[in-house]
Amino acid sequence: MILLLDTQLLIWATAFSPTLSKRARALLTDPDNQLVFSVASIWEASIKQARGRPDFNIDTHLLRRALLSNGWEELPVTSEHALATMNLPPLHKDPFDRLLLAQAISEGMTLLTSDSTLAGYPGPIIQA
């Protein structure tokens, strides 16, 4: 399975956070799964880190380098992804989460999230 992580899970996964669920850990360590992060997550984390959010106290340059050096695939944001957000029902107001879901749908990936609102969308989503 190709897993695209939402921003919060991505940070928890790279920080080995105890907040990461057993299900998420199992999916992330399964060698049959391909792990993907979006440029949108790096952008979101950079914005929140710059604003001083304590839950985003992370150097996003180091985060990106660590992900790439550990075999994660980086997914760019395209116009197709941005336009695909228009096809989503208005269940969630967070533009980054909507973009991540649109990317997962457009690219045939499964979005791994801890967000129960985001998990309410139809589509390839696993809440963990």
NORVENLIN-V739038 format. One record per backbone hydrogen bond with DSSP energy under -1.0 kcal/mol. CO is the residue of the C=O (numbers start at 1). NH is the residue of the N-H. Records with the same first field share a line. If there is no record, write none. Layout:
CO=NH  NH
This chain:
1=34
2=110
3=36
4=112
6=10
7=11
8=12
9=13
10=14
11=15
12=17
17=20
21=25
22=26
23=27
24=28
25=29
30=33
34=3
35=73
36=5
37=75
38=42
39=43
40=44
41=45
42=46
43=47
44=48
45=49
46=50
47=51
48=53
49=52
53=56
56=58
59=63
60=64
61=65
62=66
63=67
64=68
65=69
66=70
67=72
68=71
73=37
75=39
78=82
79=83
80=84
83=86
84=87
85=88
89=91
94=98
95=99
96=100
97=101
98=102
99=103
100=104
101=105
102=106
103=107
104=109
110=4
111=126
112=6
113=128
115=119
117=120
118=121
123=125
124=111
126=113
